[in-house]
């Protein structure tokens, strides 16, 4: 039996689209004798042009692996990644062209920047790798200025250790921006920064969306960040999207018990009783039967699922991969029963 609550809505034109993506680490080589780890176990997701999508979930849910698969840093075991409506090719030339259009912003600017390279060299490196024509110095200066490092020439000969944390992250973003990408994949872009500069970096990312029409896929465990920056939120648990939809709808009226539990400890969200999830964290080598969240589900433990007549389904009946349509979707037997669409 497969259930997903899905409501109608307009679909933004995807610039990046993930279709039935899987990343499985087989029990071979260094993992010989170990069970297969299904880090990404069937994901559909898209990012529209000029849209910010936040992919949220606990550590170990597979969100960073999904991001690396989108970028081509991890080969998918199944499914595909599409850019501008076409499948991303596997040839070296196709991957290089794609990598120029889809750039990664890492969470740790200290690790992302070579301590032996000046700011100028760090930003110019991408231009040289991709053989971008034009005045290199002018392009580097424009990228630094766009990221708030002004006048840019003052920063050319500085090294990472001479910069503040916020300035280092601006250099990382400038290194991605200098190539003129259409998509940024930002993996925990402010998690290593002081609270005083987090807002500045988020404001910069939103300025890039507004002024340049960039699309951004933000990978984060921080639902407060998603609240402040994202147009849509996709919630991931144990390799799958379990709930997706417009930010306000997901964060103000969450349907999935997992989303509700995550939001219950976010100060910006009112009306939810704080919940501490019990049981073991997600383990991609041990996928439970039925709903993969059921061993930790507060609704099942409290008897709410039994009262709705879906407890046996939660434990033993499979849920399909959730499609990505840009509107509200939730893969949950209880949410389906409450919506009145659950059928045998």
TORRO-312930 format. One record per residue (C-alpha): x, y, z; residue number from 1. Coordinates in steps of 0.25 Angstrom, whole numbers, plus 5000, padded with zeros to 4 digits. Layout:
<nodes>
(node (X, Y, Z), NUM) ...
</nodes>
This chain:
<nodes>
(node (5000, 5000, 5000), 1) (node (5005, 5014, 4996), 2) (node (5000, 5027, 5002), 3) (node (5004, 5041, 5000), 4) (node (4996, 5054, 5003), 5) (node (4997, 5063, 4991), 6) (node (4990, 5076, 4988), 7) (node (4989, 5083, 4975), 8) (node (4998, 5095, 4971), 9) (node (5007, 5102, 4961), 10) (node (5020, 5096, 4958), 11) (node (5032, 5105, 4956), 12) (node (5040, 5103, 4944), 13) (node (5051, 5094, 4949), 14) (node (5066, 5098, 4947), 15) (node (5071, 5086, 4955), 16) (node (5062, 5073, 4956), 17) (node (5065, 5060, 4963), 18) (node (5057, 5048, 4958), 19) (node (5057, 5035, 4967), 20) (node (5071, 5037, 4971), 21) (node (5078, 5026, 4979), 22) (node (5092, 5025, 4985), 23) (node (5095, 5012, 4991), 24) (node (5109, 5009, 4997), 25) (node (5111, 4994, 4995), 26) (node (5117, 4984, 5005), 27) (node (5129, 4982, 4996), 28) (node (5144, 4987, 4996), 29) (node (5146, 4995, 5009), 30) (node (5132, 4992, 5013), 31) (node (5133, 4977, 5011), 32) (node (5124, 4969, 5019), 33) (node (5116, 4980, 5024), 34) (node (5101, 4982, 5019), 35) (node (5098, 4992, 5008), 36) (node (5096, 5006, 5012), 37) (node (5084, 5013, 5005), 38) (node (5089, 5027, 5008), 39) (node (5079, 5033, 4997), 40) (node (5067, 5023, 4995), 41) (node (5059, 5029, 4984), 42) (node (5058, 5044, 4984), 43) (node (5050, 5053, 4975), 44) (node (5053, 5068, 4977), 45) (node (5054, 5080, 4968), 46) (node (5059, 5095, 4970), 47) (node (5051, 5105, 4961), 48) (node (5058, 5117, 4954), 49) (node (5060, 5128, 4965), 50) (node (5056, 5119, 4976), 51) (node (5062, 5116, 4989), 52) (node (5059, 5101, 4994), 53) (node (5063, 5096, 5008), 54) (node (5066, 5082, 5010), 55) (node (5065, 5079, 5025), 56) (node (5067, 5067, 5034), 57) (node (5076, 5061, 5045), 58) (node (5090, 5058, 5043), 59) (node (5091, 5044, 5036), 60) (node (5078, 5046, 5028), 61) (node (5085, 5046, 5014), 62) (node (5084, 5061, 5011), 63) (node (5099, 5064, 5009), 64) (node (5100, 5051, 5001), 65) (node (5088, 5056, 4992), 66) (node (5095, 5069, 4990), 67) (node (5108, 5062, 4986), 68) (node (5101, 5054, 4976), 69) (node (5094, 5066, 4970), 70) (node (5108, 5072, 4968), 71) (node (5114, 5059, 4962), 72) (node (5123, 5057, 4974), 73) (node (5116, 5044, 4977), 74) (node (5111, 5035, 4966), 75) (node (5097, 5031, 4967), 76) (node (5093, 5016, 4968), 77) (node (5080, 5019, 4961), 78) (node (5071, 5031, 4956), 79) (node (5077, 5044, 4949), 80) (node (5080, 5058, 4951), 81) (node (5074, 5068, 4941), 82) (node (5078, 5082, 4938), 83) (node (5070, 5091, 4930), 84) (node (5061, 5080, 4926), 85) (node (5072, 5071, 4920), 86) (node (5079, 5059, 4927), 87) (node (5093, 5063, 4932), 88) (node (5103, 5056, 4923), 89) (node (5114, 5046, 4928), 90) (node (5125, 5051, 4918), 91) (node (5136, 5060, 4924), 92) (node (5132, 5072, 4916), 93) (node (5117, 5071, 4920), 94) (node (5121, 5070, 4934), 95) (node (5130, 5081, 4934), 96) (node (5120, 5090, 4927), 97) (node (5110, 5086, 4938), 98) (node (5119, 5089, 4949), 99) (node (5121, 5103, 4944), 100) (node (5106, 5105, 4945), 101) (node (5104, 5098, 4958), 102) (node (5114, 5103, 4969), 103) (node (5116, 5098, 4983), 104) (node (5117, 5107, 4995), 105) (node (5123, 5099, 5007), 106) (node (5120, 5101, 5022), 107) (node (5134, 5102, 5027), 108) (node (5141, 5114, 5020), 109) (node (5154, 5110, 5027), 110) (node (5154, 5097, 5021), 111) (node (5149, 5102, 5008), 112) (node (5160, 5112, 5006), 113) (node (5175, 5108, 5003), 114) (node (5183, 5115, 5014), 115) (node (5194, 5117, 5005), 116) (node (5186, 5124, 4994), 117) (node (5183, 5139, 4995), 118) (node (5168, 5143, 4993), 119) (node (5171, 5147, 4979), 120) (node (5177, 5133, 4975), 121) (node (5165, 5126, 4983), 122) (node (5155, 5133, 4975), 123) (node (5162, 5133, 4961), 124) (node (5165, 5118, 4962), 125) (node (5151, 5114, 4957), 126) (node (5153, 5124, 4945), 127) (node (5166, 5117, 4941), 128) (node (5160, 5103, 4943), 129) (node (5149, 5106, 4934), 130) (node (5157, 5114, 4924), 131) (node (5148, 5126, 4925), 132) (node (5152, 5138, 4916), 133) (node (5152, 5152, 4920), 134) (node (5159, 5161, 4929), 135) (node (5163, 5152, 4941), 136) (node (5165, 5163, 4951), 137) (node (5153, 5170, 4947), 138) (node (5144, 5158, 4949), 139) (node (5151, 5155, 4962), 140) (node (5148, 5169, 4967), 141) (node (5134, 5169, 4962), 142) (node (5131, 5156, 4970), 143) (node (5138, 5161, 4983), 144) (node (5130, 5174, 4982), 145) (node (5117, 5167, 4979), 146) (node (5119, 5159, 4992), 147) (node (5122, 5171, 5000), 148) (node (5137, 5171, 5001), 149) (node (5139, 5186, 4997), 150) (node (5148, 5191, 4991), 151) (node (5152, 5178, 4986), 152) (node (5166, 5182, 4983), 153) (node (5169, 5183, 4998), 154) (node (5166, 5168, 4999), 155) (node (5174, 5163, 4987), 156) (node (5187, 5160, 4995), 157) (node (5181, 5156, 5008), 158) (node (5181, 5141, 5013), 159) (node (5170, 5134, 5020), 160) (node (5176, 5135, 5034), 161) (node (5176, 5150, 5032), 162) (node (5160, 5150, 5030), 163) (node (5149, 5149, 5040), 164) (node (5139, 5137, 5039), 165) (node (5129, 5145, 5031), 166) (node (5139, 5150, 5021), 167) (node (5144, 5136, 5019), 168) (node (5130, 5131, 5015), 169) (node (5129, 5143, 5006), 170) (node (5141, 5139, 4999), 171) (node (5136, 5125, 4997), 172) (node (5123, 5130, 4991), 173) (node (5131, 5140, 4982), 174) (node (5139, 5128, 4977), 175) (node (5126, 5121, 4973), 176) (node (5120, 5134, 4968), 177) (node (5131, 5138, 4959), 178) (node (5128, 5127, 4949), 179) (node (5114, 5132, 4947), 180) (node (5106, 5120, 4952), 181) (node (5091, 5119, 4951), 182) (node (5090, 5110, 4964), 183) (node (5097, 5110, 4977), 184) (node (5097, 5097, 4986), 185) (node (5100, 5103, 5000), 186) (node (5103, 5092, 5010), 187) (node (5101, 5098, 5024), 188) (node (5105, 5112, 5019), 189) (node (5105, 5119, 5033), 190) (node (5107, 5107, 5043), 191) (node (5121, 5111, 5046), 192) (node (5119, 5126, 5047), 193) (node (5116, 5134, 5059), 194) (node (5102, 5138, 5061), 195) (node (5106, 5153, 5059), 196) (node (5109, 5150, 5044), 197) (node (5099, 5139, 5041), 198) (node (5089, 5149, 5037), 199) (node (5098, 5156, 5028), 200) (node (5102, 5144, 5020), 201) (node (5087, 5140, 5019), 202) (node (5084, 5154, 5014), 203) (node (5095, 5153, 5004), 204) (node (5090, 5140, 4998), 205) (node (5076, 5146, 4997), 206) (node (5082, 5158, 4990), 207) (node (5088, 5149, 4980), 208) (node (5075, 5142, 4977), 209) (node (5068, 5155, 4976), 210) (node (5078, 5163, 4967), 211) (node (5084, 5151, 4959), 212) (node (5072, 5141, 4958), 213) (node (5081, 5130, 4965), 214) (node (5074, 5118, 4970), 215) (node (5079, 5112, 4983), 216) (node (5078, 5098, 4989), 217) (node (5081, 5100, 5004), 218) (node (5085, 5088, 5012), 219) (node (5083, 5090, 5027), 220) (node (5078, 5084, 5040), 221) (node (5074, 5097, 5044), 222) (node (5059, 5100, 5042), 223) (node (5061, 5114, 5047), 224) (node (5070, 5116, 5035), 225) (node (5060, 5110, 5026), 226) (node (5049, 5119, 5032), 227) (node (5057, 5132, 5028), 228) (node (5062, 5128, 5014), 229) (node (5054, 5117, 5007), 230) (node (5042, 5118, 4998), 231) (node (5040, 5103, 4999), 232) (node (5045, 5093, 5009), 233) (node (5047, 5078, 5007), 234) (node (5049, 5069, 5020), 235) (node (5058, 5057, 5019), 236) (node (5058, 5045, 5027), 237) (node (5066, 5032, 5025), 238) (node (5069, 5035, 5010), 239) (node (5055, 5040, 5006), 240) (node (5047, 5052, 5006), 241) (node (5036, 5051, 5015), 242) (node (5029, 5064, 5014), 243) (node (5031, 5076, 5004), 244) (node (5024, 5089, 5001), 245) (node (5024, 5104, 5003), 246) (node (5032, 5109, 5015), 247) (node (5020, 5115, 5022), 248) (node (5011, 5103, 5020), 249) (node (5022, 5093, 5025), 250) (node (5027, 5101, 5037), 251) (node (5013, 5106, 5042), 252) (node (5005, 5094, 5039), 253) (node (5014, 5082, 5038), 254) (node (5007, 5069, 5035), 255) (node (5017, 5058, 5037), 256) (node (5021, 5054, 5051), 257) (node (5036, 5055, 5048), 258) (node (5034, 5070, 5043), 259) (node (5026, 5073, 5056), 260) (node (5036, 5067, 5065), 261) (node (5047, 5075, 5058), 262) (node (5039, 5088, 5059), 263) (node (5035, 5086, 5073), 264) (node (5049, 5091, 5078), 265) (node (5050, 5103, 5069), 266) (node (5047, 5116, 5076), 267) (node (5041, 5123, 5064), 268) (node (5030, 5113, 5064), 269) (node (5018, 5114, 5074), 270) (node (5008, 5104, 5078), 271) (node (5016, 5091, 5077), 272) (node (5019, 5084, 5090), 273) (node (5034, 5081, 5090), 274) (node (5037, 5066, 5087), 275) (node (5050, 5058, 5089), 276) (node (5051, 5047, 5078), 277) (node (5054, 5034, 5085), 278) (node (5060, 5021, 5079), 279) (node (5072, 5020, 5070), 280) (node (5076, 5031, 5060), 281) (node (5074, 5027, 5045), 282) (node (5083, 5016, 5040), 283) (node (5084, 5014, 5025), 284) (node (5088, 5000, 5027), 285) (node (5075, 4996, 5034), 286) (node (5063, 5001, 5027), 287) (node (5050, 4998, 5035), 288) (node (5038, 4991, 5029), 289) (node (5026, 5000, 5026), 290) (node (5028, 5015, 5029), 291) (node (5043, 5016, 5032), 292) (node (5040, 5026, 5043), 293) (node (5031, 5017, 5051), 294) (node (5041, 5012, 5061), 295) (node (5043, 5026, 5066), 296) (node (5029, 5032, 5063), 297) (node (5022, 5040, 5074), 298) (node (5008, 5038, 5068), 299) (node (5010, 5023, 5068), 300) (node (5015, 5022, 5082), 301) (node (5004, 5031, 5087), 302) (node (4993, 5023, 5081), 303) (node (4989, 5034, 5071), 304) (node (4992, 5025, 5059), 305) (node (4984, 5013, 5065), 306) (node (4972, 5022, 5068), 307) (node (4972, 5026, 5053), 308) (node (4973, 5011, 5049), 309) (node (4986, 5012, 5043), 310) (node (4996, 5006, 5053), 311) (node (4997, 4993, 5046), 312) (node (5000, 5000, 5032), 313) (node (5010, 5009, 5039), 314) (node (5018, 4997, 5043), 315) (node (5017, 4988, 5032), 316) (node (5012, 4994, 5019), 317) (node (5021, 5002, 5009), 318) (node (5021, 5016, 5005), 319) (node (5024, 5020, 4991), 320) (node (5035, 5031, 4988), 321) (node (5028, 5044, 4989), 322) (node (5027, 5052, 4976), 323) (node (5033, 5066, 4975), 324) (node (5022, 5075, 4970), 325) (node (5025, 5088, 4977), 326) (node (5012, 5088, 4985), 327) (node (5009, 5081, 4998), 328) (node (5013, 5066, 4999), 329) (node (5014, 5057, 5011), 330) (node (5017, 5042, 5012), 331) (node (5009, 5038, 5024), 332) (node (4998, 5028, 5027), 333) (node (4993, 5037, 5039), 334) (node (4993, 5050, 5030), 335) (node (4986, 5042, 5019), 336) (node (4975, 5037, 5029), 337) (node (4973, 5051, 5035), 338) (node (4971, 5056, 5021), 339) (node (4961, 5046, 5018), 340) (node (4968, 5040, 5006), 341) (node (4973, 5027, 5012), 342) (node (4968, 5015, 5004), 343) (node (4971, 5000, 5006), 344) 
</nodes>
